[in-house]
Amino acid sequence: MSYLAGTKGVAMSRRGAIDLMAALILIMLSWAPASASSPSYTDLMNLTMSTEDARISVEDLAFLLATHNFDAVPKGDYVAVKVNGAVYKMVPNGQKPGLAEMTIMS
């Protein structure tokens, strides 16, 4: 009898652990959409001014921006970046501070 009682207790604790893990996963999934907001102009400025790479190419710049959730597309000698409906032209700036010179296109 004590063997069965011990087995039942283990089964109940496993069930509780599974329920707890399921609840934690649901909580984490509910936070995901809130944290996946689109980046702002300020985020773009902070990223480009806080990082320097004299040898960054247009493709590398577009890749870096895309990995930070920016809508960035390489276009010849510049990267077109869409932020909040505006399109910015970003040209790698070599030895100057920051990653790129930025001008608004539209």
The first five atom37 places (N, CA, C, CB, O) and aatype in JSON, in Angstrom:
{
  "aatype": [12, 15, 18, 10, 0, 7, 16, 11, 7, 19, 0, 12, 15, 1, 1, 7, 0, 9, 3, 10, 12, 0, 0, 10, 9, 10, 9, 12, 10, 15, 17, 0, 14, 0, 15, 0, 15, 15, 14, 15, 18, 16, 3, 10, 12, 2, 10, 16, 12, 15, 16, 6, 3, 0, 1, 9, 15, 19, 6, 3, 10, 0, 13, 10, 10, 0, 16, 8, 2, 13, 3, 0, 19, 14, 11, 7, 3, 18, 19, 0, 19, 11, 19, 2, 7, 0, 19, 18, 11, 12, 19, 14, 2, 7, 5, 11, 14, 7, 10, 0, 6, 12, 16, 9, 12, 15],
  "atom_mask": [
    [1, 1, 1, 1, 1],
    [1, 1, 1, 1, 1],
    [1, 1, 1, 1, 1],
    [1, 1, 1, 1, 1],
    [1, 1, 1, 1, 1],
    [1, 1, 1, 0, 1],
    [1, 1, 1, 1, 1],
    [1, 1, 1, 1, 1],
    [1, 1, 1, 0, 1],
    [1, 1, 1, 1, 1],
    [1, 1, 1, 1, 1],
    [1, 1, 1, 1, 1],
    [1, 1, 1, 1, 1],
    [1, 1, 1, 1, 1],
    [1, 1, 1, 1, 1],
    [1, 1, 1, 0, 1],
    [1, 1, 1, 1, 1],
    [1, 1, 1, 1, 1],
    [1, 1, 1, 1, 1],
    [1, 1, 1, 1, 1],
    [1, 1, 1, 1, 1],
    [1, 1, 1, 1, 1],
    [1, 1, 1, 1, 1],
    [1, 1, 1, 1, 1],
    [1, 1, 1, 1, 1],
    [1, 1, 1, 1, 1],
    [1, 1, 1, 1, 1],
    [1, 1, 1, 1, 1],
    [1, 1, 1, 1, 1],
    [1, 1, 1, 1, 1],
    [1, 1, 1, 1, 1],
    [1, 1, 1, 1, 1],
    [1, 1, 1, 1, 1],
    [1, 1, 1, 1, 1],
    [1, 1, 1, 1, 1],
    [1, 1, 1, 1, 1],
    [1, 1, 1, 1, 1],
    [1, 1, 1, 1, 1],
    [1, 1, 1, 1, 1],
    [1, 1, 1, 1, 1],
    [1, 1, 1, 1, 1],
    [1, 1, 1, 1, 1],
    [1, 1, 1, 1, 1],
    [1, 1, 1, 1, 1],
    [1, 1, 1, 1, 1],
    [1, 1, 1, 1, 1],
    [1, 1, 1, 1, 1],
    [1, 1, 1, 1, 1],
    [1, 1, 1, 1, 1],
    [1, 1, 1, 1, 1],
    [1, 1, 1, 1, 1],
    [1, 1, 1, 1, 1],
    [1, 1, 1, 1, 1],
    [1, 1, 1, 1, 1],
    [1, 1, 1, 1, 1],
    [1, 1, 1, 1, 1],
    [1, 1, 1, 1, 1],
    [1, 1, 1, 1, 1],
    [1, 1, 1, 1, 1],
    [1, 1, 1, 1, 1],
    [1, 1, 1, 1, 1],
    [1, 1, 1, 1, 1],
    [1, 1, 1, 1, 1],
    [1, 1, 1, 1, 1],
    [1, 1, 1, 1, 1],
    [1, 1, 1, 1, 1],
    [1, 1, 1, 1, 1],
    [1, 1, 1, 1, 1],
    [1, 1, 1, 1, 1],
    [1, 1, 1, 1, 1],
    [1, 1, 1, 1, 1],
    [1, 1, 1, 1, 1],
    [1, 1, 1, 1, 1],
    [1, 1, 1, 1, 1],
    [1, 1, 1, 1, 1],
    [1, 1, 1, 0, 1],
    [1, 1, 1, 1, 1],
    [1, 1, 1, 1, 1],
    [1, 1, 1, 1, 1],
    [1, 1, 1, 1, 1],
    [1, 1, 1, 1, 1],
    [1, 1, 1, 1, 1],
    [1, 1, 1, 1, 1],
    [1, 1, 1, 1, 1],
    [1, 1, 1, 0, 1],
    [1, 1, 1, 1, 1],
    [1, 1, 1, 1, 1],
    [1, 1, 1, 1, 1],
    [1, 1, 1, 1, 1],
    [1, 1, 1, 1, 1],
    [1, 1, 1, 1, 1],
    [1, 1, 1, 1, 1],
    [1, 1, 1, 1, 1],
    [1, 1, 1, 0, 1],
    [1, 1, 1, 1, 1],
    [1, 1, 1, 1, 1],
    [1, 1, 1, 1, 1],
    [1, 1, 1, 0, 1],
    [1, 1, 1, 1, 1],
    [1, 1, 1, 1, 1],
    [1, 1, 1, 1, 1],
    [1, 1, 1, 1, 1],
    [1, 1, 1, 1, 1],
    [1, 1, 1, 1, 1],
    [1, 1, 1, 1, 1],
    [1, 1, 1, 1, 1]
  ],
  "atom_positions": [
    [[0.82, -1.19, 0.0], [0.0, 0.0, 0.0], [0.86, 1.25, 0.0], [-0.93, 0.0, 1.19], [0.53, 2.23, -0.67]],
    [[1.96, 1.24, 0.74], [2.8, 2.43, 0.8], [3.48, 2.67, -0.56], [3.85, 2.29, 1.91], [3.76, 3.81, -0.92]],
    [[3.75, 1.59, -1.3], [4.36, 1.74, -2.62], [3.41, 2.48, -3.56], [4.74, 0.36, -3.22], [3.84, 3.37, -4.3]],
    [[2.15, 2.13, -3.55], [1.17, 2.78, -4.41], [0.96, 4.24, -4.0], [-0.16, 2.03, -4.37], [0.81, 5.11, -4.85]],
    [[0.95, 4.5, -2.74], [0.77, 5.86, -2.27], [1.94, 6.73, -2.71], [0.63, 5.89, -0.73], [1.76, 7.89, -3.09]],
    [[3.16, 6.18, -2.65], [4.34, 6.93, -3.07], [4.32, 7.2, -4.57], [0.0, 0.0, 0.0], [4.71, 8.28, -4.99]],
    [[3.88, 6.26, -5.37], [3.8, 6.42, -6.82], [2.78, 7.47, -7.18], [3.46, 5.09, -7.5], [3.0, 8.29, -8.08]],
    [[1.66, 7.46, -6.49], [0.6, 8.43, -6.76], [1.08, 9.85, -6.45], [-0.66, 8.1, -5.95], [0.74, 10.79, -7.17]],
    [[1.85, 9.99, -5.4], [2.38, 11.31, -5.04], [3.35, 11.83, -6.09], [0.0, 0.0, 0.0], [3.36, 13.02, -6.39]],
    [[4.18, 10.94, -6.66], [5.12, 11.34, -7.71], [4.36, 11.74, -8.96], [6.11, 10.19, -8.03], [4.71, 12.72, -9.62]],
    [[3.31, 10.98, -9.29], [2.5, 11.3, -10.47], [1.83, 12.65, -10.3], [1.45, 10.21, -10.72], [1.73, 13.42, -11.26]],
    [[1.36, 12.96, -9.12], [0.7, 14.23, -8.87], [1.71, 15.38, -8.95], [0.02, 14.22, -7.5], [1.38, 16.44, -9.47]],
    [[2.93, 15.17, -8.45], [3.92, 16.25, -8.5], [4.39, 16.47, -9.94], [5.13, 15.91, -7.59], [4.68, 17.61, -10.32]],
    [[4.47, 15.42, -10.74], [4.81, 15.58, -12.16], [3.72, 16.36, -12.88], [5.03, 14.21, -12.83], [4.01, 17.23, -13.7]],
    [[2.49, 16.05, -12.58], [1.36, 16.75, -13.2], [1.4, 18.23, -12.82], [0.01, 16.11, -12.77], [1.15, 19.1, -13.66]],
    [[1.71, 18.51, -11.58], [1.82, 19.9, -11.14], [2.94, 20.63, -11.85], [0.0, 0.0, 0.0], [2.79, 21.8, -12.21]],
    [[4.07, 19.95, -12.04], [5.2, 20.56, -12.74], [4.84, 20.83, -14.2], [6.43, 19.65, -12.66], [5.22, 21.87, -14.74]],
    [[4.13, 19.92, -14.83], [3.71, 20.11, -16.22], [2.74, 21.28, -16.31], [3.06, 18.82, -16.78], [2.85, 22.1, -17.23]],
    [[1.81, 21.36, -15.39], [0.86, 22.48, -15.37], [1.59, 23.81, -15.18], [-0.18, 22.29, -14.27], [1.24, 24.81, -15.81]],
    [[2.58, 23.83, -14.31], [3.34, 25.04, -14.06], [4.12, 25.45, -15.31], [4.3, 24.83, -12.89], [4.13, 26.63, -15.66]],
    [[4.76, 24.5, -15.99], [5.49, 24.82, -17.21], [4.56, 25.35, -18.29], [6.25, 23.59, -17.72], [4.9, 26.3, -18.99]],
    [[3.38, 24.74, -18.42], [2.42, 25.2, -19.42], [1.96, 26.62, -19.12], [1.2, 24.26, -19.46], [1.82, 27.44, -20.03]],
    [[1.74, 26.93, -17.85], [1.33, 28.28, -17.47], [2.44, 29.29, -17.76], [0.95, 28.32, -15.97], [2.16, 30.39, -18.25]],
    [[3.68, 28.94, -17.48], [4.8, 29.83, -17.77], [4.96, 30.08, -19.26], [6.09, 29.26, -17.2], [5.25, 31.2, -19.68]],
    [[4.78, 29.05, -20.06], [4.89, 29.2, -21.51], [3.78, 30.13, -22.02], [4.8, 27.82, -22.22], [4.04, 30.99, -22.86]],
    [[2.57, 29.98, -21.52], [1.48, 30.86, -21.93], [1.75, 32.31, -21.55], [0.16, 30.4, -21.32], [1.44, 33.22, -22.31]],
    [[2.31, 32.52, -20.38], [2.64, 33.88, -19.94], [3.71, 34.48, -20.86], [3.13, 33.88, -18.47], [3.59, 35.64, -21.27]],
    [[4.74, 33.71, -21.19], [5.8, 34.21, -22.06], [5.27, 34.52, -23.45], [6.93, 33.19, -22.14], [5.67, 35.51, -24.06]],
    [[4.37, 33.68, -23.97], [3.8, 33.94, -25.29], [2.91, 35.17, -25.29], [3.01, 32.74, -25.75], [2.83, 35.87, -26.3]],
    [[2.25, 35.44, -24.19], [1.39, 36.62, -24.13], [2.22, 37.91, -24.1], [0.47, 36.56, -22.91], [1.72, 38.96, -24.5]],
    [[3.45, 37.85, -23.64], [4.32, 39.03, -23.62], [4.99, 39.27, -24.96], [5.37, 38.87, -22.55], [5.39, 40.4, -25.24]],
    [[5.12, 38.26, -25.8], [5.85, 38.39, -27.07], [5.3, 39.49, -27.97], [5.81, 37.08, -27.81], [6.1, 40.29, -28.45]],
    [[4.0, 39.58, -28.23], [3.53, 40.65, -29.1], [3.79, 42.04, -28.54], [2.05, 40.48, -29.36], [4.04, 42.97, -29.31]],
    [[3.75, 42.2, -27.25], [3.99, 43.51, -26.64], [5.45, 43.94, -26.81], [3.63, 43.49, -25.16], [5.72, 45.13, -26.96]],
    [[6.37, 43.0, -26.79], [7.78, 43.34, -26.91], [8.24, 43.42, -28.36], [8.61, 42.34, -26.16], [9.36, 43.85, -28.62]],
    [[7.41, 43.03, -29.3], [7.78, 43.02, -30.71], [7.31, 44.28, -31.42], [7.21, 41.79, -31.39], [6.91, 44.22, -32.58]],
    [[7.36, 45.41, -30.75], [6.93, 46.66, -31.36], [7.96, 47.1, -32.39], [6.73, 47.75, -30.29], [9.13, 46.72, -32.32]],
    [[7.51, 47.9, -33.36], [8.42, 48.34, -34.4], [9.38, 49.39, -33.86], [7.63, 48.89, -35.61], [9.0, 50.19, -33.0]],
    [[10.6, 49.39, -34.36], [11.59, 50.35, -33.88], [11.26, 51.77, -34.34], [12.99, 49.96, -34.36], [10.6, 51.96, -35.36]],
    [[11.71, 52.75, -33.59], [11.41, 54.15, -33.86], [12.64, 54.85, -34.48], [10.97, 54.87, -32.57], [13.71, 54.27, -34.6]],
    [[12.44, 56.1, -34.86], [13.53, 56.93, -35.37], [14.63, 57.06, -34.31], [13.01, 58.33, -35.78], [15.82, 57.03, -34.63]],
    [[14.22, 57.22, -33.07], [15.2, 57.32, -31.97], [16.02, 56.05, -31.87], [14.49, 57.6, -30.63], [17.24, 56.11, -31.65]],
    [[15.37, 54.89, -32.02], [16.1, 53.61, -32.0], [17.12, 53.55, -33.13], [15.11, 52.43, -32.1], [18.24, 53.07, -32.96]],
    [[16.71, 54.04, -34.31], [17.61, 54.05, -35.46], [18.82, 54.95, -35.2], [16.85, 54.53, -36.73], [19.95, 54.56, -35.48]],
    [[18.59, 56.13, -34.66], [19.68, 57.05, -34.36], [20.61, 56.47, -33.29], [19.12, 58.4, -33.89], [21.83, 56.55, -33.41]],
    [[20.02, 55.89, -32.26], [20.85, 55.3, -31.19], [21.73, 54.18, -31.73], [19.96, 54.76, -30.05], [22.91, 54.09, -31.37]],
    [[21.18, 53.33, -32.58], [21.96, 52.23, -33.13], [23.08, 52.74, -34.02], [21.05, 51.28, -33.92], [24.22, 52.28, -33.9]],
    [[22.79, 53.67, -34.9], [23.82, 54.13, -35.84], [24.87, 55.0, -35.17], [23.18, 54.89, -36.97], [26.02, 55.03, -35.62]],
    [[24.51, 55.72, -34.12], [25.49, 56.59, -33.47], [26.29, 55.88, -32.38], [24.78, 57.8, -32.88], [27.38, 56.33, -32.02]],
    [[25.77, 54.79, -31.85], [26.47, 54.08, -30.77], [27.45, 53.04, -31.29], [25.47, 53.42, -29.85], [28.19, 52.44, -30.51]],
    [[27.46, 52.83, -32.59], [28.31, 51.81, -33.2], [29.15, 52.45, -34.28], [27.46, 50.64, -33.77], [28.68, 53.34, -34.99]],
    [[30.39, 52.02, -34.42], [31.25, 52.53, -35.48], [31.96, 51.37, -36.16], [32.29, 53.54, -34.91], [32.42, 50.43, -35.52]],
    [[32.03, 51.46, -37.49], [32.76, 50.48, -38.3], [33.16, 51.17, -39.59], [31.89, 49.19, -38.58], [32.32, 51.37, -40.47]],
    [[34.41, 51.54, -39.71], [34.89, 52.28, -40.88], [34.79, 51.46, -42.16], [36.32, 52.72, -40.66], [34.79, 52.02, -43.26]],
    [[34.72, 50.14, -42.04], [34.71, 49.28, -43.22], [33.34, 48.66, -43.51], [35.72, 48.18, -43.06], [33.26, 47.73, -44.32]],
    [[32.27, 49.15, -42.89], [30.95, 48.55, -43.1], [30.47, 48.83, -44.53], [29.93, 49.09, -42.06], [30.58, 49.95, -45.03]],
    [[29.95, 47.8, -45.17], [29.44, 47.94, -46.53], [27.93, 48.21, -46.49], [29.74, 46.66, -47.38], [27.31, 48.13, -45.43]],
    [[27.37, 48.53, -47.63], [25.93, 48.77, -47.72], [25.18, 47.5, -47.31], [25.53, 49.19, -49.17], [24.2, 47.57, -46.56]],
    [[25.63, 46.35, -47.79], [24.98, 45.09, -47.44], [25.08, 44.78, -45.96], [25.59, 43.94, -48.24], [24.11, 44.33, -45.34]],
    [[26.25, 45.04, -45.38], [26.44, 44.81, -43.94], [25.55, 45.74, -43.12], [27.91, 45.02, -43.56], [24.98, 45.32, -42.12]],
    [[25.44, 46.99, -43.54], [24.59, 47.95, -42.84], [23.13, 47.52, -42.91], [24.77, 49.36, -43.43], [22.42, 47.57, -41.9]],
    [[22.68, 47.11, -44.08], [21.3, 46.65, -44.24], [21.05, 45.42, -43.36], [20.99, 46.31, -45.72], [20.0, 45.32, -42.72]],
    [[22.0, 44.5, -43.32], [21.87, 43.31, -42.49], [21.8, 43.67, -41.01], [23.03, 42.35, -42.74], [20.95, 43.15, -40.28]],
    [[22.68, 44.56, -40.56], [22.67, 44.99, -39.17], [21.31, 45.61, -38.8], [23.8, 46.0, -38.91], [20.74, 45.29, -37.76]],
    [[20.83, 46.48, -39.65], [19.54, 47.13, -39.38], [18.4, 46.12, -39.37], [19.26, 48.23, -40.42], [17.51, 46.18, -38.52]],
    [[18.42, 45.18, -40.31], [17.36, 44.16, -40.37], [17.38, 43.28, -39.13], [17.52, 43.31, -41.63], [16.32, 42.87, -38.66]],
    [[18.55, 42.97, -38.61], [18.63, 42.14, -37.4], [18.12, 42.88, -36.17], [20.06, 41.69, -37.17], [17.84, 42.26, -35.15]],
    [[18.0, 44.2, -36.27], [17.44, 45.0, -35.18], [15.99, 45.4, -35.5], [18.31, 46.26, -34.93], [15.49, 46.4, -34.97]],
    [[15.33, 44.63, -36.37], [13.91, 44.79, -36.73], [13.58, 46.02, -37.55], [13.1, 44.81, -35.5], [12.43, 46.45, -37.56]],
    [[14.56, 46.61, -38.23], [14.27, 47.71, -39.14], [13.96, 47.15, -40.52], [15.47, 48.7, -39.2], [14.49, 46.11, -40.91]],
    [[13.11, 47.86, -41.26], [12.79, 47.5, -42.64], [13.86, 48.15, -43.51], [11.33, 47.96, -43.06], [13.69, 49.29, -43.96]],
    [[14.96, 47.45, -43.74], [16.12, 47.99, -44.43], [16.42, 47.2, -45.69], [17.34, 48.0, -43.51], [16.45, 45.97, -45.68]],
    [[16.64, 47.94, -46.8], [16.92, 47.3, -48.09], [18.12, 48.0, -48.73], [15.67, 47.37, -49.04], [18.12, 49.22, -48.88]],
    [[19.16, 47.22, -49.11], [20.29, 47.84, -49.8], [19.88, 48.28, -51.21], [21.49, 46.86, -49.87], [19.21, 47.54, -51.92]],
    [[20.28, 49.48, -51.6], [19.93, 50.05, -52.92], [21.18, 50.68, -53.52], [18.77, 51.11, -52.8], [21.36, 51.9, -53.43]],
    [[22.03, 49.89, -54.12], [23.25, 50.44, -54.74], [24.25, 50.89, -53.7], [0.0, 0.0, 0.0], [24.86, 50.07, -53.02]],
    [[24.42, 52.22, -53.57], [25.42, 52.75, -52.63], [24.81, 53.24, -51.32], [26.17, 53.87, -53.28], [25.49, 53.92, -50.55]],
    [[23.54, 52.92, -51.05], [22.89, 53.33, -49.81], [21.89, 52.27, -49.36], [22.19, 54.69, -49.98], [21.6, 51.32, -50.09]],
    [[21.37, 52.45, -48.15], [20.34, 51.56, -47.6], [19.09, 52.4, -47.4], [20.81, 50.89, -46.24], [19.14, 53.47, -46.79]],
    [[17.96, 51.92, -47.9], [16.68, 52.58, -47.67], [16.05, 51.94, -46.43], [15.72, 52.46, -48.93], [15.89, 50.72, -46.37]],
    [[15.7, 52.77, -45.45], [15.15, 52.29, -44.19], [13.8, 52.95, -43.97], [16.12, 52.57, -43.0], [13.69, 54.18, -43.95]],
    [[12.76, 52.13, -43.79], [11.42, 52.65, -43.51], [11.18, 52.62, -42.01], [10.33, 51.84, -44.26], [11.32, 51.59, -41.36]],
    [[10.82, 53.79, -41.47], [10.53, 53.91, -40.04], [9.29, 54.79, -39.89], [11.76, 54.5, -39.24], [9.3, 55.96, -40.28]],
    [[8.24, 54.22, -39.33], [7.0, 54.98, -39.07], [6.5, 55.74, -40.29], [7.22, 55.95, -37.93], [6.1, 56.9, -40.17]],
    [[6.52, 55.11, -41.46], [6.01, 55.71, -42.68], [7.0, 56.58, -43.43], [0.0, 0.0, 0.0], [6.73, 56.94, -44.57]],
    [[8.12, 56.93, -42.84], [9.14, 57.74, -43.51], [10.24, 56.81, -44.03], [9.73, 58.81, -42.53], [10.52, 55.76, -43.45]],
    [[10.86, 57.22, -45.14], [11.97, 56.46, -45.72], [13.24, 57.28, -45.58], [11.7, 56.09, -47.22], [13.29, 58.44, -45.99]],
    [[14.26, 56.68, -44.99], [15.55, 57.34, -44.77], [16.6, 56.7, -45.66], [15.96, 57.26, -43.29], [16.61, 55.48, -45.86]],
    [[17.49, 57.53, -46.19], [18.63, 57.07, -46.99], [19.84, 57.06, -46.07], [18.88, 57.99, -48.25], [20.21, 58.07, -45.48]],
    [[20.46, 55.88, -45.95], [21.63, 55.74, -45.08], [22.83, 55.3, -45.91], [21.35, 54.73, -43.93], [22.81, 54.25, -46.57]],
    [[23.87, 56.12, -45.87], [25.1, 55.84, -46.62], [26.22, 55.6, -45.61], [25.45, 57.03, -47.59], [26.48, 56.45, -44.76]],
    [[26.89, 54.43, -45.69], [28.02, 54.19, -44.79], [29.01, 55.35, -44.86], [28.72, 52.85, -45.13], [29.34, 55.83, -45.95]],
    [[29.49, 55.8, -43.69], [30.29, 57.03, -43.66], [31.78, 56.83, -43.4], [29.75, 57.92, -42.63], [32.47, 57.81, -43.12]],
    [[32.27, 55.63, -43.49], [33.72, 55.41, -43.37], [34.28, 55.82, -42.02], [0.0, 0.0, 0.0], [33.87, 55.29, -40.99]],
    [[35.22, 56.76, -42.02], [35.94, 57.16, -40.81], [35.18, 58.12, -39.9], [37.23, 57.77, -41.2], [35.61, 58.36, -38.78]],
    [[34.06, 58.67, -40.36], [33.3, 59.61, -39.54], [32.62, 58.88, -38.39], [32.25, 60.35, -40.4], [32.44, 57.66, -38.45]],
    [[32.25, 59.6, -37.33], [31.55, 58.97, -36.19], [30.22, 58.35, -36.62], [31.3, 60.0, -35.06], [29.54, 58.87, -37.51]],
    [[29.87, 57.25, -35.98], [28.63, 56.56, -36.31], [28.82, 55.62, -37.49], [0.0, 0.0, 0.0], [29.93, 55.48, -38.02]],
    [[27.73, 54.98, -37.9], [27.81, 54.02, -39.0], [27.5, 54.64, -40.35], [26.87, 52.89, -38.75], [28.06, 54.22, -41.37]],
    [[26.61, 55.64, -40.38], [26.13, 56.12, -41.67], [25.65, 57.56, -41.59], [25.0, 55.23, -42.18], [25.28, 58.07, -40.53]],
    [[25.69, 58.21, -42.75], [25.07, 59.52, -42.92], [23.61, 59.24, -43.27], [25.8, 60.39, -44.04], [23.31, 58.39, -44.1]],
    [[22.7, 59.97, -42.62], [21.29, 59.7, -42.83], [20.56, 60.94, -43.31], [20.64, 59.17, -41.55], [20.7, 62.02, -42.73]],
    [[19.79, 60.78, -44.37], [18.92, 61.84, -44.88], [17.55, 61.26, -45.12], [19.49, 62.47, -46.18], [17.41, 60.06, -45.36]],
    [[16.52, 62.11, -45.05], [15.16, 61.64, -45.27], [14.85, 61.68, -46.77], [14.13, 62.51, -44.47], [15.15, 62.66, -47.45]],
    [[14.26, 60.6, -47.27], [13.9, 60.52, -48.68], [12.42, 60.88, -48.88], [14.18, 59.12, -49.23], [12.08, 61.58, -49.84]],
    [[11.57, 60.41, -47.99], [10.13, 60.73, -48.1], [9.44, 60.55, -46.76], [9.44, 59.84, -49.15], [8.24, 60.77, -46.65]]
  ]
}
